[in-house]
Amino acid sequence: MIDFKDRYVVITGASSGIGAAIAREFASRGARLTLVGRNMERLARVREECLANGAPEAGCAAVDMESGESIEKFAASLTEAPDCLVLNAGISQRGNALETEEKVARKVMETNFFGPMKLTLALADKIRGRKMSIAVTTSISGLFGFPLRSSYCASKHALFGWFESLETENPGLRVTFLIPGRINTPISLSALEGDGSAHGQMDPGQQNGMDADRCARIAVRAIAKRRHRKLIGGKELIMAYLHKWAPGLFWALVGRVGSK
């Protein structure tokens, strides 16, 4: 198991939700942190929480994961190679596939897939040939299609393909796919409707989901154990097992439970 005391960890999407909770958990293990997000005010609050939780140092960086220029500027500013890179930033989507505009699909893909890919490529010289960890926050929705999540599902599916390929090419690299189900975070509030407007609602599934701090404890433990995949959540995870072992039952149920 990896001891993260004094190890350097970079976390994207660290200003709220799962990312902020993962930052606090790494802090409690004594890791040195760089917190990445778009909102510096919120990042600053998380930074103070991390320092209070035991992080010996914690920096903040404003990065737009939709912008290649912003990502490259951030990567160039790092003077130290991370021991662990947590790719957590993301945006969700709500809308019928046939009624979701292409611009929405592209925005979701840029943030959820191309952003993490671009950051990894920008850090290639710091990754190549080193023994390090990359944690990728995907979703149970990355394992199969869900109603009203077409673009979100597509972006999360893509993460598996690209980062699994990366791992096969780099023997010293361990990629841990964090696969949360319903976690109590504000992600549904900023989810995009088919026309690009904000969903603006806390979905019941999110509201009644697992506490983000508990999710983070499970996630960081999986990273420390160098697990390849880790499902995180509650009873909704049964859909992952049904999809694999009882596909007929899965298809009978998914339309009824997927969008709730």
Disulfide bonds with the S-S distance in Angstrom:
none
